[in-house]
Amino acid sequence: MKKYTTIKPQGNMKDEVLRNVLLQSFNLNPANLVLAKQIHSANVIKVSKSDAGKFIENCDGLITSDKNLILGIFTADCMPVLISSKDGSVRAAVHSGWKGLAGGTLENAVNAFKEFGVAPQELEVYIGPHIRECCYEVGPDFERIFGAKLSDNKFSLAKIAIGKMIKLGISEKDISVSPDCTFCGKKGYFSYRKNKTENRHLTFIF
C-alpha cells in the first residue's frame, strides 16, 4: 500500500504562482495539473491529456489513467479524497463536503474506476485534512440525511465516507485518514467555517 503524507500548508493554492512553486518542489510540471471547478456536486469527470492545465467545469471529482496528469482539489474544511488503483494506473481526486457526500460523489468515483476495469478491492484511499468531528457542529437534519446518530451535534465526515467505501467493497485497511482538523489544527490550515476565508489548500495525486 502506498504511503500518503500531509505537508504543512504552503499558502493560498488558488494563487497560481504559489501553486506552481509547490508542484515544482515535487519535480512536477504545473502544465500537467488538472483542477475541478468545484460546485459541491456528485459529478466525477474522466480527464485525459487534452485536459492538462485546465479547470474542468461542473464537477467535484476527476479521474484519469493518463500517467502524466496531476489531479488536484481545493479545500478549506471539506474532505479531499484521493483514490488510486494499487498499481497506480488509475487515479482520482475528489472534493467531498457534506453535500457531495450525501449526493454520491464517492460512489460515483468508485464506479468510475470500474469503467477502467478496476474493482473496489483493488483501490486504496487517502482522506486529507478537513474539519473533524471535534469541531464540526451540525443540525439534527444530518441524522436524517446520513442515517447517523449525532453526539453533541458533532458530525464526522470521515466516518460516513469510510462506511460508504467499505460498503462499496474497499477494504478498511486500504483507507487512510489524516488526523489533522482544519478548524482547530495547529498547522496553519485554512478554515472557511472559522473565518469565511477564500484561501484554499491543494490536495493532489500524480
C-alpha positions in Angstrom: 0.0 0.0 0.0 1.2 3.5 -0.8 2.0 5.9 2.0 0.4 9.3 2.0 1.8 12.4 3.5 0.1 15.7 4.5 2.5 18.6 4.3 2.3 21.9 6.0 0.1 24.3 4.0 2.1 26.3 1.5 -0.1 29.4 1.2 -3.2 30.0 -0.8 -3.2 27.5 -3.6 -5.6 29.5 -5.7 -2.5 31.6 -6.3 -1.1 30.1 -9.5 2.5 31.2 -8.6 2.4 29.6 -5.2 0.8 26.5 -6.7 3.5 26.2 -9.3 6.2 26.5 -6.7 4.7 23.7 -4.7 4.4 21.4 -7.7 7.9 22.1 -8.8 9.2 21.2 -5.3 7.9 17.7 -6.1 9.6 17.8 -9.5 6.2 18.0 -11.2 5.3 20.1 -14.2 2.5 22.5 -13.4 1.3 22.3 -17.0 0.1 18.8 -16.3 -2.2 19.8 -13.4 -5.9 19.4 -13.9 -8.3 21.1 -11.4 -12.0 20.8 -10.8 -14.2 23.9 -10.9 -16.0 22.6 -7.8 -19.7 23.2 -7.3 -20.5 20.8 -4.3 -21.9 18.2 -6.7 -21.6 14.5 -7.1 -20.1 14.8 -10.6 -16.9 12.9 -11.4 -15.3 13.5 -14.8 -12.8 11.5 -16.8 -9.9 13.5 -17.9 -7.1 12.9 -20.4 -4.0 14.5 -21.9 -6.1 17.2 -23.7 -7.3 18.5 -20.3 -3.8 19.2 -19.0 -3.6 22.7 -17.5 -7.4 23.2 -17.4 -10.1 23.7 -14.8 -12.9 21.2 -15.5 -16.3 22.7 -15.2 -19.2 21.5 -13.1 -17.6 18.7 -11.2 -16.2 17.8 -7.8 -14.2 14.7 -8.9 -11.6 13.9 -11.5 -10.3 10.5 -12.7 -7.7 9.6 -15.2 -5.5 6.7 -16.5 -3.0 9.2 -18.0 0.3 8.6 -16.2 1.4 12.2 -16.8 -1.5 14.1 -15.4 -1.7 15.6 -11.9 -5.2 15.8 -10.4 -5.9 18.5 -7.8 -8.7 19.5 -5.5 -9.1 22.7 -3.5 -10.4 22.6 0.1 -10.8 24.7 3.3 -12.8 22.3 5.6 -14.3 19.8 3.1 -12.7 16.4 2.7 -10.1 16.0 -0.1 -10.3 12.3 -1.1 -7.6 10.7 -3.2 -8.3 7.3 -4.7 -5.9 5.1 -6.6 -5.7 1.6 -8.0 -3.0 -0.2 -6.1 -0.8 -0.3 -9.2 -1.2 3.5 -9.7 -2.5 3.1 -13.2 -5.9 4.9 -12.5 -6.2 7.8 -10.1 -8.9 10.1 -8.8 -9.2 13.2 -6.7 -12.5 14.1 -5.1 -13.8 17.2 -3.3 -16.3 15.9 -0.7 -18.2 18.2 1.6 -21.4 17.1 3.2 -23.4 17.9 0.1 -21.2 15.8 -2.2 -21.0 13.0 0.5 -24.8 12.9 0.7 -25.2 13.2 -3.1 -23.0 10.2 -4.0 -19.6 11.7 -5.0 -17.7 8.8 -3.6 -20.0 6.2 -5.1 -19.6 7.9 -8.5 -15.8 7.9 -8.1 -15.6 4.2 -7.2 -18.0 3.3 -10.1 -15.8 5.4 -12.5 -12.9 3.1 -11.6 -15.0 0.1 -12.7 -15.2 1.7 -16.2 -11.4 1.4 -16.3 -11.6 -2.2 -15.2 -10.5 -1.6 -11.6 -12.6 -3.3 -8.9 -13.2 -1.7 -5.5 -11.0 -4.4 -3.9 -8.1 -3.0 -5.9 -8.4 0.5 -4.6 -6.7 2.5 -1.8 -7.9 5.7 -0.4 -6.5 8.7 1.4 -8.7 11.3 3.2 -6.8 14.5 3.7 -7.1 17.2 6.4 -10.7 18.5 6.8 -12.9 19.7 9.6 -13.1 16.8 12.0 -15.8 15.7 14.4 -14.3 17.7 17.2 -15.3 20.9 15.6 -18.0 20.2 13.0 -21.3 21.1 14.7 -24.4 20.5 12.6 -28.1 20.4 12.8 -30.4 17.4 13.5 -31.3 17.2 9.8 -27.9 15.5 9.4 -29.2 12.4 11.3 -32.0 12.1 8.6 -29.7 12.8 5.7 -27.0 10.4 6.7 -28.8 7.9 9.0 -26.2 8.7 11.6 -26.7 9.4 15.3 -25.1 12.7 16.4 -23.2 13.1 19.6 -23.5 16.6 21.0 -24.5 17.7 17.5 -21.0 16.8 16.2 -20.6 15.1 12.8 -17.8 13.1 11.3 -17.4 13.4 7.5 -14.7 10.7 7.6 -16.7 8.1 9.4 -19.5 8.4 6.8 -17.0 8.3 4.0 -15.3 5.2 5.4 -18.6 3.5 5.9 -19.7 4.2 2.3 -16.4 3.0 0.9 -16.4 -0.2 2.9 -20.0 -0.9 1.6 -18.7 -0.3 -1.9 -16.1 -3.0 -1.5 -13.0 -1.2 -0.5 -11.1 -2.8 2.4 -10.9 -0.7 5.6 -7.1 -1.5 5.7 -6.7 0.3 2.4 -8.3 3.6 3.7 -6.0 6.2 5.4 -7.3 9.3 7.1 -5.3 12.4 8.1 -5.7 13.1 11.9 -5.5 16.9 11.2 -8.5 19.2 11.7 -8.6 22.3 9.5 -10.7 24.2 12.1 -8.7 23.6 15.3 -5.4 22.3 13.9 -2.1 23.9 14.8 -0.5 23.8 11.3 -2.0 26.9 9.8 -4.8 25.3 7.9 -7.4 27.4 6.1 -11.0 27.0 7.5 -14.0 28.5 5.8 -16.2 27.8 8.7 -13.9 29.6 11.1 -13.4 32.8 9.2 -15.0 32.6 5.7 -11.6 32.6 4.1 -11.3 32.5 0.3 -7.9 30.8 0.7 -7.7 27.1 -0.2 -5.4 24.2 0.2 -4.4 22.0 -2.7 -4.5 18.2 -2.4 -3.2 16.4 -5.5 -2.4 12.9 -6.8 0.1 12.0 -9.5 
